[in-house]
């Protein structure tokens, strides 16, 4: 990971899970964390241009009329298609993962005891891929 702080938006309507995930990230000092309990609040803050968004699949805990994670993902994609969005869900169903990937999620993680470790690996992969893309672009521009 780079020396700069990685800006992460955490979006989940389960406040206990959201807080525990925030604590996990804050214990690893390279992250600047912003938490949101709804997709609407996350979308309002997109001007801050996070490096990554970790987004819950359902998002219906506070308001049954709130937009769900997939609709939030679609709106994020419409505003900024370059932000990697990792979907989180307590549902360990292949249909949910396929739905997320169909809507251009970067990856899908099931909420579990090992979710944070999996997220760390995904984040490492995202930034490694970005670095490779930058190097490749640099070489292509000079060819």
TIZA-775937 format. One record per atom (N, C-alpha, C): residue number from 1; atom name; x, y, z. Coordinates in pm, 1 decimal, always signed. Example, Ala and Ser with C-alpha at 12.3 -4.5 7.8 and 13.67 -1.06 7.14 Angstrom:
2
(1; 'N'; (+1319.0; -569.0; +780.0)) (1; 'CA'; (+1230.0; -450.0; +780.0)) (1; 'C'; (+1320.0; -330.0; +780.0)) (2; 'N'; (+1285.0; -225.0; +708.0)) (2; 'CA'; (+1367.0; -106.0; +714.0)) (2; 'C'; (+1290.0; +3.0; +787.0)) 
REM end
This chain:
143
(1; 'N'; (+84.6; -119.0; +0.0)) (1; 'CA'; (+0.0; +0.0; +0.0)) (1; 'C'; (+88.8; +124.8; +0.0)) (2; 'N'; (+33.2; +231.3; -49.3)) (2; 'CA'; (+108.6; +355.2; -58.0)) (2; 'C'; (+111.9; +425.1; +77.6)) (3; 'N'; (+196.7; +528.3; +85.5)) (3; 'CA'; (+209.5; +604.8; +208.5)) (3; 'C'; (+85.5; +690.0; +234.1)) (4; 'N'; (+19.4; +735.9; +127.4)) (4; 'CA'; (-97.0; +822.3; +141.5)) (4; 'C'; (-213.2; +745.2; +204.0)) (5; 'N'; (-296.8; +819.0; +276.3)) (5; 'CA'; (-415.5; +757.6; +335.6)) (5; 'C'; (-511.2; +717.0; +224.9)) (6; 'N'; (-567.6; +599.7; +238.6)) (6; 'CA'; (-667.0; +551.1; +143.5)) (6; 'C'; (-804.0; +590.3; +197.5)) (7; 'N'; (-877.1; +666.9; +118.5)) (7; 'CA'; (-1009.2; +713.9; +159.3)) (7; 'C'; (-1113.5; +605.5; +130.3)) (8; 'N'; (-1178.5; +558.6; +236.7)) (8; 'CA'; (-1277.0; +450.6; +224.0)) (8; 'C'; (-1411.4; +497.3; +277.5)) (9; 'N'; (-1515.9; +478.5; +196.5)) (9; 'CA'; (-1653.5; +498.3; +242.3)) (9; 'C'; (-1707.0; +361.9; +283.4)) (10; 'N'; (-1755.9; +352.7; +406.6)) (10; 'CA'; (-1823.7; +231.6; +455.7)) (10; 'C'; (-1972.0; +262.9; +462.7)) (11; 'N'; (-2054.1; +180.8; +398.4)) (11; 'CA'; (-2197.8; +206.3; +392.6)) (11; 'C'; (-2271.5; +81.0; +439.3)) (12; 'N'; (-2339.5; +93.5; +554.6)) (12; 'CA'; (-2415.1; -20.0; +608.5)) (12; 'C'; (-2520.6; +32.5; +704.6)) (13; 'N'; (-2640.3; -23.8; +697.8)) (13; 'CA'; (-2747.8; +18.4; +787.1)) (13; 'C'; (-2743.9; -54.5; +920.6)) (14; 'N'; (-2659.6; -155.8; +932.8)) (14; 'CA'; (-2638.5; -226.1; +1059.9)) (14; 'C'; (-2529.1; -149.5; +1134.2)) (15; 'N'; (-2571.5; -63.5; +1228.3)) (15; 'CA'; (-2476.0; +26.3; +1293.7)) (15; 'C'; (-2369.6; -46.1; +1374.1)) (16; 'N'; (-2403.4; -159.2; +1432.1)) (16; 'CA'; (-2304.2; -236.4; +1508.4)) (16; 'C'; (-2197.2; -290.8; +1414.1)) (17; 'N'; (-2240.7; -347.0; +1302.4)) (17; 'CA'; (-2144.5; -398.9; +1205.0)) (17; 'C'; (-2061.9; -285.1; +1144.8)) (18; 'N'; (-2128.3; -174.4; +1114.0)) (18; 'CA'; (-2060.0; -58.5; +1057.0)) (18; 'C'; (-1950.4; -9.8; +1150.8)) (19; 'N'; (-1982.0; +0.6; +1278.9)) (19; 'CA'; (-1884.0; +47.3; +1378.3)) (19; 'C'; (-1769.1; -52.5; +1392.1)) (20; 'N'; (-1799.6; -181.3; +1393.8)) (20; 'CA'; (-1692.8; -280.7; +1408.3)) (20; 'C'; (-1600.5; -279.6; +1286.7)) (21; 'N'; (-1656.8; -261.4; +1168.2)) (21; 'CA'; (-1575.7; -253.0; +1047.5)) (21; 'C'; (-1489.7; -126.0; +1049.3)) (22; 'N'; (-1549.2; -16.0; +1093.4)) (22; 'CA'; (-1474.2; +109.5; +1104.5)) (22; 'C'; (-1356.1; +92.3; +1200.0)) (23; 'N'; (-1377.4; +29.0; +1313.3)) (23; 'CA'; (-1270.5; +6.1; +1410.7)) (23; 'C'; (-1159.0; -78.0; +1349.4)) (24; 'N'; (-1197.4; -185.2; +1277.6)) (24; 'CA'; (-1096.9; -270.4; +1211.0)) (24; 'C'; (-1009.9; -187.1; +1117.2)) (25; 'N'; (-1073.5; -102.2; +1035.8)) (25; 'CA'; (-998.0; -19.7; +941.7)) (25; 'C'; (-910.7; +82.4; +1014.7)) (26; 'N'; (-963.8; +144.4; +1118.5)) (26; 'CA'; (-887.7; +247.6; +1190.4)) (26; 'C'; (-765.5; +188.5; +1261.8)) (27; 'N'; (-771.7; +62.2; +1298.2)) (27; 'CA'; (-656.9; -2.6; +1361.8)) (27; 'C'; (-542.3; -23.1; +1263.0)) (28; 'N'; (-571.7; -10.5; +1136.6)) (28; 'CA'; (-470.3; -20.3; +1031.6)) (28; 'C'; (-456.8; +120.5; +974.8)) (29; 'N'; (-364.6; +199.1; +1027.7)) (29; 'CA'; (-355.4; +342.4; +1011.3)) (29; 'C'; (-357.4; +402.5; +873.0)) (30; 'N'; (-348.4; +321.3; +766.8)) (30; 'CA'; (-337.5; +379.9; +633.8)) (30; 'C'; (-472.9; +419.3; +573.0)) (31; 'N'; (-580.6; +412.7; +651.9)) (31; 'CA'; (-713.8; +440.8; +599.2)) (31; 'C'; (-776.6; +566.5; +658.9)) (32; 'N'; (-840.5; +643.8; +573.1)) (32; 'CA'; (-925.8; +754.1; +614.7)) (32; 'C'; (-1068.9; +704.4; +594.7)) (33; 'N'; (-1143.0; +687.4; +703.6)) (33; 'CA'; (-1273.3; +621.3; +699.5)) (33; 'C'; (-1386.9; +722.0; +714.2)) (34; 'N'; (-1488.3; +703.6; +630.8)) (34; 'CA'; (-1611.4; +782.2; +638.7)) (34; 'C'; (-1726.9; +681.9; +638.5)) (35; 'N'; (-1813.9; +690.4; +738.6)) (35; 'CA'; (-1922.5; +593.0; +748.6)) (35; 'C'; (-2056.8; +656.8; +713.7)) (36; 'N'; (-2143.3; +575.2; +654.5)) (36; 'CA'; (-2276.5; +618.7; +614.7)) (36; 'C'; (-2374.6; +505.4; +642.7)) (37; 'N'; (-2493.0; +541.0; +692.9)) (37; 'CA'; (-2592.6; +438.4; +723.9)) (37; 'C'; (-2697.5; +423.9; +613.8)) (38; 'N'; (-2677.8; +496.6; +502.1)) (38; 'CA'; (-2770.5; +480.8; +389.3)) (38; 'C'; (-2697.6; +508.9; +258.4)) (39; 'N'; (-2751.5; +452.9; +151.8)) (39; 'CA'; (-2696.5; +479.0; +19.7)) (39; 'C'; (-2710.8; +624.5; -19.0)) (40; 'N'; (-2822.6; +685.1; +20.4)) (40; 'CA'; (-2846.2; +825.7; -11.6)) (40; 'C'; (-2736.9; +915.3; +45.9)) (41; 'N'; (-2699.5; +890.9; +172.6)) (41; 'CA'; (-2594.5; +971.2; +236.9)) (41; 'C'; (-2459.3; +950.8; +168.5)) (42; 'N'; (-2431.5; +829.2; +128.4)) (42; 'CA'; (-2306.9; +799.6; +56.7)) (42; 'C'; (-2302.3; +876.6; -74.6)) (43; 'N'; (-2410.5; +872.6; -149.7)) (43; 'CA'; (-2415.8; +939.8; -279.4)) (43; 'C'; (-2398.2; +1091.2; -263.4)) (44; 'N'; (-2459.1; +1148.0; -159.2)) (44; 'CA'; (-2444.7; +1291.8; -132.7)) (44; 'C'; (-2298.9; +1330.3; -109.0)) (45; 'N'; (-2219.3; +1236.6; -58.1)) (45; 'CA'; (-2080.1; +1265.9; -22.3)) (45; 'C'; (-1979.8; +1229.0; -133.1)) (46; 'N'; (-2026.5; +1180.2; -246.3)) (46; 'CA'; (-1935.8; +1133.1; -351.4)) (46; 'C'; (-1840.2; +1239.2; -404.6)) (47; 'N'; (-1874.3; +1365.5; -388.3)) (47; 'CA'; (-1784.8; +1472.5; -433.5)) (47; 'C'; (-1648.6; +1463.7; -363.8)) (48; 'N'; (-1643.2; +1398.6; -248.9)) (48; 'CA'; (-1517.0; +1379.5; -176.3)) (48; 'C'; (-1424.7; +1279.8; -246.8)) (49; 'N'; (-1474.9; +1211.5; -349.1)) (49; 'CA'; (-1398.9; +1117.0; -430.6)) (49; 'C'; (-1320.8; +1013.4; -349.1)) (50; 'N'; (-1391.7; +922.5; -286.1)) (50; 'CA'; (-1322.2; +817.3; -210.8)) (50; 'C'; (-1242.8; +727.1; -303.9)) (51; 'N'; (-1141.5; +662.5; -248.9)) (51; 'CA'; (-1062.4; +566.9; -326.6)) (51; 'C'; (-1136.4; +434.5; -342.4)) (52; 'N'; (-1229.9; +409.4; -250.7)) (52; 'CA'; (-1297.5; +280.4; -245.7)) (52; 'C'; (-1426.8; +295.1; -166.8)) (53; 'N'; (-1529.0; +219.5; -206.5)) (53; 'CA'; (-1654.0; +215.4; -130.3)) (53; 'C'; (-1684.7; +70.3; -96.4)) (54; 'N'; (-1715.0; +47.6; +30.4)) (54; 'CA'; (-1759.2; -84.5; +75.9)) (54; 'C'; (-1906.1; -68.0; +111.6)) (55; 'N'; (-1991.9; -139.5; +38.8)) (55; 'CA'; (-2134.5; -112.1; +37.5)) (55; 'C'; (-2217.0; -235.5; +71.9)) (56; 'N'; (-2306.5; -220.9; +169.0)) (56; 'CA'; (-2397.0; -329.6; +206.3)) (56; 'C'; (-2498.7; -353.8; +95.0)) (57; 'N'; (-2538.5; -478.1; +78.6)) (57; 'CA'; (-2629.7; -517.4; -28.2)) (57; 'C'; (-2773.5; -472.7; -4.0)) (58; 'N'; (-2823.4; -485.5; +119.9)) (58; 'CA'; (-2965.6; -458.4; +144.0)) (58; 'C'; (-2997.8; -312.6; +179.0)) (59; 'N'; (-2937.8; -260.1; +284.6)) (59; 'CA'; (-2959.0; -121.2; +327.2)) (59; 'C'; (-3104.5; -85.5; +356.9)) (60; 'N'; (-3178.2; -173.4; +421.7)) (60; 'CA'; (-3319.2; -143.0; +450.7)) (60; 'C'; (-3350.8; -139.9; +600.6)) (61; 'N'; (-3247.2; -129.3; +683.3)) (61; 'CA'; (-3266.0; -136.7; +827.5)) (61; 'C'; (-3335.6; -17.9; +890.5)) (62; 'N'; (-3309.7; +102.1; +840.6)) (62; 'CA'; (-3368.8; +222.3; +899.5)) (62; 'C'; (-3499.2; +260.4; +832.1)) (63; 'N'; (-3498.6; +253.7; +702.0)) (63; 'CA'; (-3611.1; +302.1; +623.6)) (63; 'C'; (-3638.9; +201.1; +513.6)) (64; 'N'; (-3755.6; +139.0; +518.4)) (64; 'CA'; (-3786.7; +37.5; +417.6)) (64; 'C'; (-3797.6; +97.5; +277.5)) (65; 'N'; (-3810.1; +229.9; +268.1)) (65; 'CA'; (-3816.3; +296.5; +138.1)) (65; 'C'; (-3679.2; +344.4; +90.6)) (66; 'N'; (-3576.2; +320.4; +169.6)) (66; 'CA'; (-3441.1; +361.6; +131.9)) (66; 'C'; (-3396.1; +282.3; +9.6)) (67; 'N'; (-3306.5; +342.3; -68.7)) (67; 'CA'; (-3253.9; +268.1; -183.5)) (67; 'C'; (-3163.2; +156.4; -131.8)) (68; 'N'; (-3165.5; +43.7; -201.5)) (68; 'CA'; (-3084.2; -69.5; -158.8)) (68; 'C'; (-2941.5; -56.2; -212.3)) (69; 'N'; (-2858.7; -152.0; -179.8)) (69; 'CA'; (-2718.7; -146.7; -220.2)) (69; 'C'; (-2699.3; -149.3; -370.4)) (70; 'N'; (-2780.8; -227.9; -441.9)) (70; 'CA'; (-2767.8; -236.7; -587.5)) (70; 'C'; (-2803.9; -103.2; -652.6)) (71; 'N'; (-2912.3; -41.6; -606.4)) (71; 'CA'; (-2949.4; +89.2; -662.0)) (71; 'C'; (-2842.9; +194.2; -629.0)) (72; 'N'; (-2788.6; +186.7; -507.3)) (72; 'CA'; (-2679.8; +276.7; -468.6)) (72; 'C'; (-2559.6; +254.8; -560.7)) (73; 'N'; (-2525.0; +129.1; -584.2)) (73; 'CA'; (-2413.9; +94.9; -673.6)) (73; 'C'; (-2437.8; +152.4; -813.6)) (74; 'N'; (-2558.7; +136.4; -865.7)) (74; 'CA'; (-2590.3; +189.6; -998.6)) (74; 'C'; (-2573.7; +341.9; -1002.8)) (75; 'N'; (-2617.3; +410.1; -897.1)) (75; 'CA'; (-2605.2; +556.2; -893.0)) (75; 'C'; (-2458.7; +599.7; -881.6)) (76; 'N'; (-2380.6; +524.4; -803.2)) (76; 'CA'; (-2236.3; +553.3; -792.6)) (76; 'C'; (-2172.1; +538.1; -930.3)) (77; 'N'; (-2204.0; +429.7; -999.0)) (77; 'CA'; (-2149.6; +403.2; -1133.0)) (77; 'C'; (-2185.2; +516.1; -1230.4)) (78; 'N'; (-2307.9; +569.3; -1219.6)) (78; 'CA'; (-2352.2; +677.4; -1308.0)) (78; 'C'; (-2274.6; +806.7; -1280.8)) (79; 'N'; (-2237.5; +828.6; -1154.2)) (79; 'CA'; (-2166.1; +950.3; -1115.2)) (79; 'C'; (-2016.0; +935.8; -1138.7)) (80; 'N'; (-1959.5; +823.8; -1095.2)) (80; 'CA'; (-1816.2; +800.3; -1110.1)) (80; 'C'; (-1789.4; +651.1; -1127.7)) (81; 'N'; (-1780.4; +605.9; -1252.5)) (81; 'CA'; (-1762.0; +461.7; -1278.3)) (81; 'C'; (-1625.2; +408.0; -1237.2)) (82; 'N'; (-1531.8; +496.6; -1201.3)) (82; 'CA'; (-1396.5; +452.2; -1168.2)) (82; 'C'; (-1374.8; +414.8; -1021.7)) (83; 'N'; (-1470.3; +447.7; -934.8)) (83; 'CA'; (-1453.9; +413.4; -792.9)) (83; 'C'; (-1481.7; +263.8; -774.2)) (84; 'N'; (-1385.4; +188.4; -721.8)) (84; 'CA'; (-1412.6; +47.3; -695.3)) (84; 'C'; (-1514.1; +34.8; -580.8)) (85; 'N'; (-1616.4; -46.6; -603.1)) (85; 'CA'; (-1718.3; -69.6; -501.3)) (85; 'C'; (-1720.0; -219.1; -468.8)) (86; 'N'; (-1695.6; -249.6; -341.1)) (86; 'CA'; (-1700.0; -387.4; -294.0)) (86; 'C'; (-1831.3; -404.4; -218.1)) (87; 'N'; (-1910.4; -501.7; -259.2)) (87; 'CA'; (-2039.6; -526.4; -196.4)) (87; 'C'; (-2022.6; -622.8; -78.7)) (88; 'N'; (-2096.5; -595.4; +27.6)) (88; 'CA'; (-2098.6; -679.0; +147.7)) (88; 'C'; (-2240.1; -730.0; +168.7)) (89; 'N'; (-2253.5; -853.3; +212.5)) (89; 'CA'; (-2386.2; -902.7; +245.6)) (89; 'C'; (-2376.9; -1016.7; +345.6)) (90; 'N'; (-2477.4; -1024.7; +429.7)) (90; 'CA'; (-2487.7; -1137.8; +521.7)) (90; 'C'; (-2539.0; -1260.5; +447.0)) (91; 'N'; (-2591.0; -1239.7; +326.8)) (91; 'CA'; (-2645.8; -1349.8; +247.5)) (91; 'C'; (-2534.4; -1419.5; +170.6)) (92; 'N'; (-2514.7; -1546.3; +200.2)) (92; 'CA'; (-2412.3; -1624.9; +132.4)) (92; 'C'; (-2479.3; -1701.7; +18.1)) (93; 'N'; (-2529.0; -1625.6; -79.9)) (93; 'CA'; (-2600.4; -1685.9; -192.6)) (93; 'C'; (-2531.7; -1646.3; -321.9)) (94; 'N'; (-2512.5; -1742.1; -410.5)) (94; 'CA'; (-2446.7; -1714.0; -537.9)) (94; 'C'; (-2526.4; -1612.4; -619.8)) (95; 'N'; (-2660.3; -1616.6; -608.2)) (95; 'CA'; (-2743.7; -1522.6; -684.9)) (95; 'C'; (-2713.3; -1377.8; -644.8)) (96; 'N'; (-2690.1; -1355.3; -515.9)) (96; 'CA'; (-2658.8; -1220.6; -467.0)) (96; 'C'; (-2524.2; -1175.5; -523.6)) (97; 'N'; (-2424.8; -1262.6; -519.7)) (97; 'CA'; (-2292.3; -1229.3; -573.6)) (97; 'C'; (-2300.8; -1200.2; -723.5)) (98; 'N'; (-2374.8; -1282.0; -796.6)) (98; 'CA'; (-2389.6; -1261.8; -941.2)) (98; 'C'; (-2460.1; -1129.0; -969.2)) (99; 'N'; (-2562.7; -1097.9; -891.1)) (99; 'CA'; (-2635.1; -971.6; -906.5)) (99; 'C'; (-2539.0; -853.8; -887.2)) (100; 'N'; (-2456.5; -860.4; -783.9)) (100; 'CA'; (-2359.8; -753.4; -756.7)) (100; 'C'; (-2261.1; -737.4; -871.7)) (101; 'N'; (-2210.1; -847.4; -921.2)) (101; 'CA'; (-2111.9; -841.2; -1028.8)) (101; 'C'; (-2177.0; -792.1; -1158.5)) (102; 'N'; (-2301.6; -829.7; -1180.8)) (102; 'CA'; (-2376.3; -783.7; -1298.7)) (102; 'C'; (-2389.8; -631.2; -1298.2)) (103; 'N'; (-2397.9; -574.0; -1178.9)) (103; 'CA'; (-2409.9; -428.7; -1164.5)) (103; 'C'; (-2273.0; -361.1; -1148.3)) (104; 'N'; (-2168.3; -431.4; -1185.7)) (104; 'CA'; (-2031.3; -378.7; -1191.3)) (104; 'C'; (-1967.4; -352.1; -1055.5)) (105; 'N'; (-2000.2; -434.1; -957.0)) (105; 'CA'; (-1924.9; -429.2; -831.4)) (105; 'C'; (-1785.3; -482.3; -860.1)) (106; 'N'; (-1686.6; -432.1; -787.8)) (106; 'CA'; (-1550.0; -482.2; -804.8)) (106; 'C'; (-1538.1; -623.8; -748.5)) (107; 'N'; (-1605.9; -645.9; -635.7)) (107; 'CA'; (-1601.4; -778.0; -571.7)) (107; 'C'; (-1717.8; -788.4; -474.8)) (108; 'N'; (-1733.6; -906.2; -416.5)) (108; 'CA'; (-1843.0; -936.7; -325.1)) (108; 'C'; (-1786.0; -1012.7; -205.3)) (109; 'N'; (-1821.7; -967.9; -85.0)) (109; 'CA'; (-1771.9; -1032.3; +37.1)) (109; 'C'; (-1890.1; -1064.2; +127.7)) (110; 'N'; (-1892.0; -1187.3; +179.0)) (110; 'CA'; (-1994.4; -1227.0; +274.9)) (110; 'C'; (-1950.2; -1180.1; +413.3)) (111; 'N'; (-2043.5; -1118.9; +486.5)) (111; 'CA'; (-2013.3; -1075.1; +623.3)) (111; 'C'; (-1983.8; -1198.7; +707.9)) (112; 'N'; (-1865.2; -1200.9; +766.1)) (112; 'CA'; (-1823.1; -1314.0; +849.3)) (112; 'C'; (-1706.5; -1268.5; +935.3)) (113; 'N'; (-1653.2; -1359.8; +1013.5)) (113; 'CA'; (-1538.6; -1326.7; +1099.2)) (113; 'C'; (-1416.1; -1292.7; +1015.1)) (114; 'N'; (-1408.8; -1345.9; +893.8)) (114; 'CA'; (-1291.6; -1323.5; +808.8)) (114; 'C'; (-1315.1; -1215.1; +702.7)) (115; 'N'; (-1427.5; -1144.9; +709.6)) (115; 'CA'; (-1459.6; -1044.1; +607.4)) (115; 'C'; (-1352.1; -936.3; +597.6)) (116; 'N'; (-1301.2; -888.8; +711.9)) (116; 'CA'; (-1202.0; -781.4; +707.4)) (116; 'C'; (-1072.8; -827.9; +640.3)) (117; 'N'; (-1030.5; -947.8; +667.0)) (117; 'CA'; (-909.5; -1001.9; +603.3)) (117; 'C'; (-929.6; -1008.3; +452.3)) (118; 'N'; (-1046.5; -1053.8; +411.3)) (118; 'CA'; (-1079.2; -1061.1; +268.5)) (118; 'C'; (-1080.4; -920.1; +207.8)) (119; 'N'; (-1137.4; -823.6; +278.6)) (119; 'CA'; (-1139.5; -685.5; +229.7)) (119; 'C'; (-998.1; -630.2; +214.1)) (120; 'N'; (-910.5; -660.1; +309.1)) (120; 'CA'; (-771.7; -614.4; +299.8)) (120; 'C'; (-705.2; -669.0; +173.2)) (121; 'N'; (-729.0; -795.3; +143.3)) (121; 'CA'; (-670.1; -856.7; +23.6)) (121; 'C'; (-725.0; -791.3; -102.9)) (122; 'N'; (-853.8; -762.8; -103.5)) (122; 'CA'; (-916.0; -697.6; -219.2)) (122; 'C'; (-858.6; -557.9; -237.9)) (123; 'N'; (-842.4; -484.1; -128.6)) (123; 'CA'; (-787.7; -348.3; -136.1)) (123; 'C'; (-644.5; -352.1; -190.0)) (124; 'N'; (-564.9; -446.3; -142.6)) (124; 'CA'; (-428.9; -462.0; -193.3)) (124; 'C'; (-432.0; -488.7; -343.7)) (125; 'N'; (-523.1; -575.5; -387.3)) (125; 'CA'; (-536.0; -608.2; -529.5)) (125; 'C'; (-577.6; -484.5; -611.1)) (126; 'N'; (-671.6; -405.5; -559.5)) (126; 'CA'; (-717.1; -284.6; -629.0)) (126; 'C'; (-601.0; -189.8; -652.1)) (127; 'N'; (-521.6; -163.7; -548.5)) (127; 'CA'; (-414.5; -65.4; -561.7)) (127; 'C'; (-294.6; -120.1; -638.1)) (128; 'N'; (-273.3; -248.4; -632.7)) (128; 'CA'; (-170.0; -309.9; -714.9)) (128; 'C'; (-208.9; -299.9; -862.9)) (129; 'N'; (-334.4; -325.1; -892.2)) (129; 'CA'; (-385.0; -315.0; -1029.2)) (129; 'C'; (-376.6; -171.1; -1079.5)) (130; 'N'; (-410.8; -74.3; -994.0)) (130; 'CA'; (-401.4; +67.4; -1033.2)) (130; 'C'; (-257.4; +105.4; -1066.0)) (131; 'N'; (-164.1; +58.4; -983.6)) (131; 'CA'; (-23.0; +89.5; -1006.1)) (131; 'C'; (+22.6; +31.0; -1139.8)) (132; 'N'; (-14.6; -92.4; -1167.0)) (132; 'CA'; (+19.6; -157.3; -1292.8)) (132; 'C'; (-40.8; -81.1; -1410.4)) (133; 'N'; (-166.5; -39.8; -1396.4)) (133; 'CA'; (-233.5; +36.5; -1503.0)) (133; 'C'; (-161.0; +168.2; -1530.7)) (134; 'N'; (-116.8; +237.0; -1425.0)) (134; 'CA'; (-44.3; +363.6; -1442.7)) (134; 'C'; (+88.4; +341.6; -1516.1)) (135; 'N'; (+159.6; +236.5; -1477.4)) (135; 'CA'; (+288.0; +206.0; -1542.1)) (135; 'C'; (+265.0; +172.1; -1688.9)) (136; 'N'; (+165.2; +91.5; -1714.6)) (136; 'CA'; (+133.4; +52.3; -1852.0)) (136; 'C'; (+95.8; +174.1; -1935.9)) (137; 'N'; (+15.4; +262.5; -1878.9)) (137; 'CA'; (-24.6; +384.0; -1949.1)) (137; 'C'; (+97.1; +470.2; -1979.8)) (138; 'N'; (+187.5; +482.4; -1883.0)) (138; 'CA'; (+310.0; +560.4; -1900.8)) (138; 'C'; (+390.1; +506.1; -2020.6)) (139; 'N'; (+406.6; +373.3; -2025.2)) (139; 'CA'; (+481.1; +311.6; -2135.4)) (139; 'C'; (+408.9; +328.7; -2269.2)) (140; 'N'; (+278.3; +314.0; -2268.9)) (140; 'CA'; (+199.6; +325.2; -2392.6)) (140; 'C'; (+208.1; +466.9; -2449.0)) (141; 'N'; (+211.3; +567.1; -2363.1)) (141; 'CA'; (+219.7; +706.0; -2408.9)) (141; 'C'; (+355.3; +736.6; -2469.7)) (142; 'N'; (+455.7; +660.8; -2437.3)) (142; 'CA'; (+590.2; +684.3; -2489.4)) (142; 'C'; (+623.0; +594.7; -2609.4)) (143; 'N'; (+535.6; +503.6; -2641.7)) (143; 'CA'; (+560.8; +409.9; -2752.4)) (143; 'C'; (+542.6; +476.0; -2888.4)) 
REM end
